[in-house]
Amino acid sequence: MTVAPHVVVVGAGNAALSAALAAGESGARVTVLEKAPQAERGGNTFFAGGGFRFPYDGLDTIRALIPDLSEAETARIDVGSYPRAQFRADLATVSDGLMDDALADTLVREAEPTMRWLCEQGGRWVLMYGRQAHDVDGTLVFFGGLIVEAVGGGAGLSDRLFESAAAQGIDVRYGHKLIGLASVDGRVTGVRARTPDGDQTLDADAVVLAAGGFEGNTEMRTRYLGPGWDLAKVRGSRFNTGDAIRAALDLGAQPFGNWSGAHAVAWDLNAPPTGNRGVGDLYQKHSYPYGIVVNVDGERFVDEGADFRNYTYAKYGRAILQQPLRAAFQLFDQKALPLLRDEYRVRYATKAEAGTITELASMLGVDREGLQRTVAEFNEACHQGPFNPSTLDGLGTNGVTPPKSNWARPIDEPPFVGYAVTCGITFTFGGLKIDARSAQVLDTEELPIPGLYAAGELVGGLFYNNYAGGSGLMAGAVFGRIAGRSAAGR
């Protein structure tokens, strides 16, 4: 009689549970080790917006994922298309061409099939009306290659993955922290875990590491990302402290990717130090392309309209961290307010509203003269032209530094509104090197480590310096599925 292989998955976010489900449906007996207690389960996935980036040909592809789209809905939307070549080009552009080609090719090829597979696992999707579409002459036009999110966001995605794991009989153990990998003659044979019942060794035929990056570890953030990162706020799970990465490195795994880089965004100035499960991702503030961003001196420091939010938001957190007091302020006038994303309309926001720019500066704690001068210079640099928030409209400034390349309109319709933000780190870009075909972890000699696989944010090589929105959850599911199948012997 054939005995089912035992696969241990470390972590319980999107990548980990994708691996667990794939291993289970491939015939393995699966144990998931979640470091957090059950009340805080789900890793960074719980705190995510739930957006997935994948190539699609048009509305027919979207209908296959969202079959309950009504005729009335489809009549007033324009989803466009997002070819594989564009997805591949976007990955190359945001990473300055540094991403690992094999990982990128696998992600692009497997993304849409993985979305369909997630549907089979209970995944449900909805169009991102409130974040990725604008009304253009009565039609909701989606933009930026990211148009679908999980119902209920990251929390909803997490719940459904756990429900599917329970239905499949997968054993999820909470409060189990990885403290090391067991091995014999170079082959991983299990894990050592700190559990509520003491330290234990769990034997396994294969182990999948999918426990996130090291953004929740103050010492590792400062060591690898640099000075100041110890003071950044953590958007998500407090349990992502790099345990799995260190365990693999101790075994000889190859460190790979952008170890000095991270996904970091504009985050509410008064958000707590780590993720708030009641608020989720709503501390984020990502509509800066339709206003201006200044520091406490009232000076602009980024090109707010360099590209769609999807391609700039994950690098502007670092720029904010480098400003005085690690603070920035997003300013809008009345004509911009209808364009703001959903997260601007929640009560969890540090904001002020005033009839004049100098009054707004006083309320926000920004230098009055500096802000008045900046706004006057910016308004003078704007010129007339067609404004279209659903495309790179080329409506840029002349004669100011930094420029604003698109969507530049004078800030001249009071009352004016300002939002105070800081840097919120989402996940780190450095991690382990894997084989793109099997998700098997490679050692420093480029040889596969028998019995060891990895997926999710602890895999390095895809993201460098920047990030395309929705590609993290997609990569986690793609390589989680591959890792699970490989670990089960498929």
N, C-alpha and C positions, 0 to 999 in steps of 0.2 A: 504494500500500500504506500502511495506517495504521500509524504508528509508536507503540508503547506509550509513554505518558508516564512520565517518570522521577520517582519520589517519593523524597526523602531524609527519613528519620526520624531525629531526634536523640534518643538515649536507648534503653534496652533493658530497661525494666521492663514491667509489665503494660499500661500505657497505650500505650507505644511499640510493643510487639509486637502489641497489638490493632490499632493503626493500620497497622502493616506488613502484617499478615495481611489486613485489610480492603482495603487498597490493592492488594495482590497479587491477591486474588480478583476485584477489579474491573478487572483487566487492566493494571495498572501494573507497570513494572519498579521494584523497590524496593531501596534501599540503606539499611541501618541503621548508624548511627555510635554505637558504644559507647565512652565515655570510659575505662572501666575495662579492664584486661587481661582475657582470657578467664576466668582463675581467679577473678575478682571480679565477674563480670558479673551483670546482673539488677537493679541499682538497689535501691530499698527493697523491691521485691516479694519478693526473696529472703529478707528479714528479717521479712516480715509473717506473721501467724498464718494468713492465707489465707481469712478469713471474708468472705462476700459478703452484703450486705443487699439484698433485693429483695421486692416484694410477691408474695404467693402466696395462693391460695384455700383450700388445705388439703393433705391428704396426696397428692391426685392430682397437684398441681403438683410436689411434691417427688419423687414416683415418676418423673415424666417426666425429672427430672435425675439421679436415682439409681435406675435400673431394677432393680438387683440387690438392693434392699431385700427381705428375706425376710418371709414371713407371720409368723414368730415375732417378728421385730423390730417390725413394724408393730402387732402385737397388744399390745405393752407400751410404746408411745410415744404421746405427745399433742403433735403439732406445732402445733395450733391453726391460726390463719390470720393473715395480715398484709395487710389491704387496702391498695390504693393510697392511699386517703384517710389511713390511719394513717401510712404512710411519709411522705407529704407533711406531715402534722401534726408528725411527729417532727423532720423537717428544719427546720421553722419554729420549733419549741420550742427545740431546742438552739442555734439561731443567733439567738435573741431576735427572730425575725421579720426578720432583716436579709438573709437569703440572696436571691440574684437569682431572681426568680420564674420566668423563662424557663429558666434552668439547672435549677432544681428540677423544673419540669414535665417537661422532657426526660428527666431522670434517672429520675423515677418512671415515666414512660410506657415508656421503653426498657429498663429494668432486666431484667425477666423475659425479653423476647425476646433480649436480649444474653446472658443466661445460657444459653439454648438454643443460640445461635450459638457460644458458647464450647465447648459440648459438641461441636459440629461441628468445632471446631478441635482437638479432642483433650482438652478439659477433663474432669476427673473429680472427683466431689464425694462428700462423706460428711457425715453429720449430726454436729454438734458435741456429742457426748455428754459429753466431759470438761470442757467450758467453759460450755455454755449449757443444761444440763438438770439437774434435781434429781429424785430419787426421791420421789414423793408417793403413799403408800399402794400401792407396787408398780408405779406407772406413771412412766416418765421423762417429765417435763413440761418442754418447751422454753419459753423465755421471752425477752422483749425484742426480738422481731422479727428476730433474727439466729440462724439455726439451721444454716446450711450453710457448709462450708469446703472448700477444694481438698484433694484427697488429697495428703498430704505437706506441707501448709501452703504458705507462700509459696515455699519452695524447690521443692516439687513443681510448683506452678503455673508457676514460672519455667522449669523444665526442659521441661515439656510445651509451653509457648509457643515455646521455642527449637527443639524437635523439629518442631513444625508449620511454623515459619519455614524450617527446613532442607528439609523435605519440599516446600515450595512454591518452593524455589529462591531464597529471599531472601538477598541478600548482606549478611552481618554483618561489620563491620570493627571490630576491637578496638583500643584505644589511640588512638582518634580523638577529640580534644577540640575542641568547637566554640569558635572564637575570633571568629566574626563571620558576618553574613549578607551575601551578595552581592545587589545589586539594581540595576535599571536603570529610571529614571523611576518610582520608587516600587514597582515590582514585584519581588518576591523571585525571584531567578534561580539561587540555589544557596547553598552554605555555604562558609565558610573554616574549615579544620580543621587542627589541629596533629597530625601523624601520626608514626608511627615512622620515616617516610621524609622528614620535614620538613613545612613548611606547604604545604597544597594547597588549591585551590579546586575544589569539585565542583559542576558545573552540574546544575540540576534544574528540572523544570517546576513542582514544588511542594515545599514543605518542611513537615514536621510536627515541632513542638517538643514533646518529651515527656520531658524530662531531669530532672524532679523540682524540688523547691524549693531554698531556700538554707540549709537547716538545717545542712549540713556546712561552712558558711563562717562562721568565728568573727566576723569583722568585720561581715558583713551581719546576723548574728543580733543582735549587740549594738546595731548602728545602728538596726535596725527594731523588735526586740522589747524592747530596753531593758537597763538595767544588770543584771548578774548572769547574763544568758543566755550570756555567753562561757564560763561555768563549767558549763553544762549538759552532760550526756552525750548523745551522738548515738546513737540506737537502731540506725540503719541504715547506709546506704552513706556512706562518706567522700567519695564522688565527687559528691554532690549539693551543689554550691557556687554555684548560681544563674547559671551561664554562659549558659544559653539565655534566661533572663529578661532578663539584661543586654543580650544581643545584640538581642533584640526591642525593648527600650526604646530602645536606641541608634538603632533604625530608626524610632522614632516610635510604637511600640505603647503602648496605654493601660494604665497600672498599675491594678489593680482588686482589690477584696476587702479582707480584714482583714490589712493588712501588719504590724500589731503583735501578731498572734495566731498561735498554733501549736498543733498536736496534741502534747501532752506528758503523760507518764504516770508512775506510780510504777515505778521501775526499780531494780534491785539496787544498793545503795550502792557495792559494789566492782566493778561492771561496768567494762569497759575504756572509754576515751573514745569510741570508735566501735564499730559493730556487730561482733560476733564470729560468723563464719559457721558455726562449730561449735556454737554455742548458739542462734543465731537469736533468736526472740522470748521465750525462756524466762527471761530476766532480769526480765520484767514480773511484777508482783504485783497482781492485780486482784480479790482476794476480800475486800477491806477492808469491804464492806457487812456482813459477818458478824462483825466485831470492832470495835476502835476504832483510831484513828490518832493518835499523839502526836508532839510534837517532842522535842528533847533536854532541855527543861525539864519534860517529862512532861505537857504540856498538849495537849488536843485542839484542832484548828483548822478542821476541816471537818465537815459533816454526812455521815457515812459512809453513811447510809441514805436520802439525798435522793431517789434513784431507782435503777433497775437500773444495774449497772456500765456497761452499754453507753452510757448517757447522761451519765455523770459522769467516767469515767476519763480522758478526753482533756483535761479542764480541771484535774484535781487535780495534775498535774505542776507547773503554774505555782504552785499553792498551796504545794507542797513546796519549790520553789526559793526561796520567800520566807521560809522558816523558818531559824532559826540553823543555820549550817553546812550549809545546803541538804540537811538530813537529816530523815527521819521514820521512825517505827517502827509497824508493824502488829502488834497484839496480839490473840491468840486464846486461848480455853480449850479444853478437850478436847471439849466438845459442838459446837464450831464446826469442828474439824479435818476431819470427813468432808465438809464443804461446800466445802473449798478446791479451787481449780482445779488443773489438771495441773502448772502451773509451780511450785507450792509443793513438789512431790515430787521435784525434780531436785537434784543435788548442787551446782549453781551457785546457791547462796543464802547470804546473810549472815544467819544466824539464831542464836537461843539458846533454850534450854528450861530452866525452873527450877520449883521447887516453890512458890515464893512470888513475889509481885509485886516486892518490894524486891530479891530475889536476881536476878530477871530484869532489873530496871533496871540493876543493877551490871554484869551481863554484856553488856548492850547499850550501856552508856555514857549512860544516861538518868538524870536527877536522881531519886534514890530517893524523897525525900519528896514531890516533885511528882507522880511517877507513882502513888504509893500514895494520895495525896489525890484525884487524878483518877479512879482506878478506883473508890474508895469512893463518890465523889459520883455517878459514872455508874451504879454498881450500885444506889444508893439511888433514882435517877431512873427506873429501869426498873420496869415494872409487869407484872402477869400478863396473858396473853392468848394467843390462838392464833398460833403462829409458822409462816409459810409462805414459804420462800425463792423460790418460783416466782411469787409475786405481790407487789404492794405491799401488805403485810399490815397497815400502820397501827400496828404494834407499836412505838410511839415512846416517847421519854423525856419526863419532866416536870421542869422546874426547872433544867436545865443549859444552858449556852451553850458552843458551838453545840449545838442539839438533835440527836438522832438520830431521823429520821422513820419509819423502818421497820427491822424485824429487830433491835430493841434487846433484848438479853438480858444479864443480869448475867454478868460475867466472874468466875466463881466455882468452876470445876471444874479444879483443877490436875492435872498440871503445865501451866504456862502457856508459850506459845510466842510469840516475837517475831521479826519480819523487818525488817531495816534497809534502807531504800530512799532514793533520791534522785530527782531529775527527769531523765527521759529524753525528749528531743525526737524526735518521729517525722518530722513535716514541717511546713512553714510554710504559713500560710493565704493570704498575699498573692501575687499573680501577675499574669497577663495577662487582659485582657477578651476574650472570644470571642463570636461569634454562636452562640446555643444550637442553631440548626438545622443549621449547617454546620461548626461548630468553627473558623471562620475568625477569625484575630486581628483585632481592631479597633484603629484608631488613636485618638489623643486627640480627634478630631472625630467619633468613632463610625462612621467609614467603614472598610470591610474593607480589609486590606492584601493586595493580590493575591498569590497564591502562598504565603501563610503561614497555617498552621493550628497548633492547639495542643490538648493534652489532658493529663490527669493532674494531679499536684500543683502544677505551675506555672500552672494556671488558677485565677484568683481568683473569688470571688463566691458559692461554695457554703457555705463554713464560716466562721463568725464566733464567736470566743470558746470554742466547744465543738464537739462532733462526735458523730455517732451511729455506733457501732461497725459496721464492715463497709461503710460508705458510700464510703470512699475507693477501695478496689479496684473497687467497682461503678461509681463515677463514672469511674475511669480507663478501664475497659473500654468503657463506654457512649460516652464522648466520643472515646476512641481509635478505636473502630469508625467513628463519624461522621466524624472527621477523615480517616481513611484513605480512606474512600469519597469524600469531598469532594475530597481532594487528587488522587485518581485521575480526577476528572471525572464521578463518578456524580451 
